[in-house]
């Protein structure tokens, strides 16, 4: 009987400690495919249902190695929520996420891959240089490597002449497709360019 009680007590003790889990953390640049070495990471737990900041505890922390990786072993306790955090590198204009939760779609069997991309500057000018009438229209679609831009087109009507202010955008490959409609005739045009870190690009469309 005493042995049975000890077995039951031991089982309850192991259950309260939670299951052991291995967490793999990586950080890469999706444009260059280079790893981010040295970034700080933390794994923070909180009581399920608690207010933000209430009952939180850092259960693991450190820095990613030269390959932009870290492996952490911990015991996942019941009734607690866990979040993996990686702090952004400087000059960042894109991140897939800086917080990922255990059990979320980003939790790929304990693998958490963080993505960051640096900044460049982009300014755009669009001018109707041969205006037919006020029914002229241009629809401009733009996409980039990390798909951080709106999928809806930038539409200008009539005798347009518009210049944007310079804006910070992620580095990478940019593709453009624009449709010009004049006198009820539509014509498609295409262009592309690459942006590297800290580059300033002025892109002009005359139609």
CORKAVEN-V797678 format. One line per field, one symbol per residue. phi: phi as a letter, one per 40 degrees, with the letter a starting at -180 (. if undefined). psi: psi as a letter, one per 30 degrees, with the letter a starting at -180 (. if undefined). A space follows every 50 residues. Layout:
BEGIN
phi->???
psi->???
END
This chain:
BEGIN
phi->.ccccccccccccccccgccbbbbbbbbccccgccbcgccbabbbacdgc cdgcgcaccaaibccccgbabbbabcccgbbbbbbbccccfbbaacabbb bdgcdcccfgcbbcbbacbbbbbbbbbccbccaccdabbbbbbbdcfcbc ccccbbbgccabbccdbcbcchcbbbbbbbbbfgbbbcbbaaabbbdgcb bbbbbbb
psi->eeeeeeeeeeeeeeefflkkkkkkklkljfefgkljkfkklkjkllkkfl lkfkglkjfklakkafghlkkkklkjklgkkkkkkkkkllhkgkkekfkk kkflffjihgkjjkklklklkkkkkkkjfikeaffkkkkkkklleghglk fkljkklaikjkkllkkklllakkkkkkjkjkhgkkkklllllkklkgkk kjkkjk.
END
